[in-house]
Amino acid sequence: MSDIEKKWYVVRAISGQEKKIKDVLEAEIAAEGLQECVGQILIPVEKVFQIPNGKKVSRERNLFRAY
């Protein structure tokens, strides 16, 4: 199965549930033995820095919010 041509797809998920959906997809792929068919699952995020109470904190924010 290594000669399978891979394509890309967009999955629309409920806002705030992207990581949970990614984990579920990866678990199903592993359970079905389809690791060769699926390359990578990406969630577009950006790293932002905030300074609450004078302390610099970094966190990830979805790049396309409410898409």
Backbone as JSON, one array per atom type, in Angstrom:
{
  "sequence": "MSDIEKKWYVVRAISGQEKKIKDVLEAEIAAEGLQECVGQILIPVEKVFQIPNGKKVSRERNLFRAY",
  "N": [[0.8, -1.19, 0.0], [2.14, 1.16, -0.08], [2.38, 2.65, -2.37], [0.26, 4.36, -2.63], [-1.39, 7.26, -3.66], [-1.47, 10.2, -1.89], [-3.95, 12.49, -0.74], [-5.23, 15.73, 0.19], [-7.44, 16.89, 2.73], [-10.03, 18.9, 4.19], [-11.39, 19.11, 7.35], [-14.25, 20.03, 8.92], [-14.78, 21.16, 12.12], [-16.33, 21.39, 15.37], [-15.98, 24.48, 16.95], [-13.28, 24.86, 19.13], [-13.04, 22.18, 19.63], [-11.12, 20.97, 18.13], [-8.64, 19.67, 18.76], [-9.53, 17.43, 20.15], [-10.98, 16.1, 18.15], [-8.87, 15.56, 16.4], [-7.39, 13.73, 17.96], [-9.25, 11.63, 18.12], [-9.5, 10.93, 15.41], [-6.84, 10.08, 14.89], [-6.71, 7.87, 16.62], [-8.63, 6.16, 15.47], [-7.49, 5.74, 12.96], [-5.17, 4.36, 13.7], [-6.36, 2.1, 14.86], [-7.57, 0.88, 12.68], [-5.39, 0.32, 11.15], [-4.35, 2.05, 9.2], [-2.15, 3.72, 8.9], [-0.28, 4.05, 6.87], [-1.75, 5.15, 4.84], [-2.6, 7.63, 5.66], [-1.08, 10.67, 6.03], [-0.49, 13.07, 7.72], [-2.05, 14.88, 10.33], [-3.15, 18.05, 10.72], [-3.59, 20.96, 12.76], [-4.26, 24.22, 12.27], [-2.54, 26.52, 14.03], [-1.45, 29.39, 15.94], [1.2, 30.82, 17.8], [0.8, 32.88, 20.53], [1.63, 35.64, 22.63], [0.95, 36.76, 25.86], [0.64, 39.21, 28.47], [-0.34, 38.9, 31.36], [-0.78, 40.24, 34.58], [1.86, 41.15, 34.67], [3.47, 39.04, 33.86], [4.94, 37.16, 31.34], [3.25, 35.11, 29.17], [2.89, 32.34, 27.05], [0.7, 30.99, 24.6], [-1.26, 28.76, 22.55], [-3.25, 29.64, 19.78], [-6.08, 29.17, 17.75], [-5.61, 29.49, 14.31], [-7.52, 29.99, 12.33], [-10.16, 31.1, 13.52], [-13.49, 30.29, 14.35], [-14.23, 29.23, 11.81]],
  "CA": [[0.0, 0.0, 0.0], [3.0, 2.33, 0.0], [2.31, 3.42, -3.61], [-1.0, 5.1, -2.64], [-1.24, 8.71, -3.78], [-2.19, 10.86, -0.8], [-4.64, 13.74, -1.04], [-5.5, 16.45, 1.41], [-8.84, 17.18, 2.98], [-10.33, 19.8, 5.3], [-12.48, 18.62, 8.18], [-14.83, 21.11, 9.71], [-15.06, 20.68, 13.47], [-16.92, 22.35, 16.29], [-14.96, 25.38, 17.47], [-12.77, 24.46, 20.43], [-12.96, 20.72, 19.71], [-10.2, 20.51, 17.09], [-7.66, 18.71, 19.29], [-10.25, 16.19, 20.47], [-11.26, 15.45, 16.87], [-7.59, 15.04, 15.91], [-7.08, 12.53, 18.74], [-10.18, 10.57, 17.72], [-9.09, 10.48, 14.07], [-5.59, 9.31, 15.0], [-7.02, 6.58, 17.25], [-9.32, 5.33, 14.47], [-6.5, 5.38, 11.93], [-4.32, 3.32, 14.28], [-7.16, 0.89, 15.07], [-7.83, 0.26, 11.38], [-4.12, 0.02, 10.5], [-4.26, 2.88, 8.0], [-1.09, 4.72, 9.07], [0.38, 4.26, 5.58], [-2.64, 5.91, 3.96], [-2.79, 8.98, 6.2], [0.23, 11.24, 6.31], [-0.38, 13.96, 8.86], [-3.25, 15.64, 10.67], [-2.68, 19.35, 11.21], [-4.51, 21.98, 13.23], [-3.55, 25.49, 12.09], [-2.5, 27.34, 15.25], [-0.36, 30.35, 16.04], [1.63, 31.05, 19.17], [0.63, 34.28, 20.93], [2.16, 35.96, 23.95], [0.16, 37.71, 26.64], [1.32, 39.63, 29.69], [-1.26, 39.16, 32.47], [-0.12, 40.44, 35.88], [3.29, 41.38, 34.49], [4.18, 37.79, 33.57], [4.78, 36.8, 29.94], [2.71, 33.75, 29.02], [2.62, 31.98, 25.66], [-0.33, 29.98, 24.41], [-1.61, 28.55, 21.15], [-4.58, 30.11, 19.39], [-6.43, 28.69, 16.41], [-5.34, 30.48, 13.27], [-8.78, 30.31, 11.68], [-11.2, 31.0, 14.53], [-14.89, 30.28, 13.89], [-14.29, 29.02, 10.37]],
  "C": [[0.85, 1.27, 0.0], [2.97, 3.18, -1.28], [1.0, 4.19, -3.74], [-0.71, 6.6, -2.73], [-2.1, 9.37, -2.7], [-2.79, 12.17, -1.28], [-4.86, 14.46, 0.27], [-6.96, 16.82, 1.5], [-8.94, 18.17, 4.14], [-11.52, 19.22, 6.04], [-12.98, 19.78, 9.01], [-15.26, 20.54, 11.06], [-15.71, 21.78, 14.29], [-15.79, 23.18, 16.89], [-14.57, 24.98, 18.89], [-12.59, 22.96, 20.59], [-11.94, 20.13, 18.75], [-9.22, 19.45, 17.6], [-8.31, 17.38, 19.63], [-10.54, 15.41, 19.19], [-9.99, 14.84, 16.28], [-7.22, 13.75, 16.64], [-7.97, 11.36, 18.35], [-9.81, 10.02, 16.34], [-7.83, 9.64, 14.12], [-5.82, 7.95, 15.63], [-7.7, 5.64, 16.25], [-8.37, 4.87, 13.37], [-5.6, 4.25, 12.44], [-5.1, 2.01, 14.44], [-7.42, 0.15, 13.77], [-6.55, -0.09, 10.63], [-3.9, 0.81, 9.23], [-3.17, 3.95, 8.08], [-0.38, 5.02, 7.75], [-0.44, 5.15, 4.66], [-2.81, 7.36, 4.39], [-1.43, 9.53, 6.61], [0.3, 12.0, 7.61], [-1.71, 14.66, 9.08], [-2.78, 16.93, 11.32], [-3.84, 20.21, 11.7], [-3.77, 23.3, 13.09], [-3.66, 26.37, 13.34], [-1.35, 28.33, 15.15], [-0.04, 30.55, 17.51], [1.51, 32.54, 19.46], [1.16, 34.45, 22.35], [1.28, 37.0, 24.6], [0.93, 38.04, 27.91], [0.26, 39.94, 30.76], [-0.48, 39.25, 33.78], [1.39, 40.57, 35.76], [4.11, 40.15, 34.17], [3.9, 37.38, 32.13], [4.37, 35.33, 29.82], [2.45, 33.5, 27.54], [1.53, 30.91, 25.63], [-0.6, 29.85, 22.92], [-3.04, 29.0, 20.92], [-4.84, 29.59, 17.99], [-6.25, 29.81, 15.4], [-6.62, 30.93, 12.58], [-9.91, 30.11, 12.7], [-12.57, 31.09, 13.86], [-14.99, 30.15, 12.38], [-15.45, 28.17, 9.98]]
}
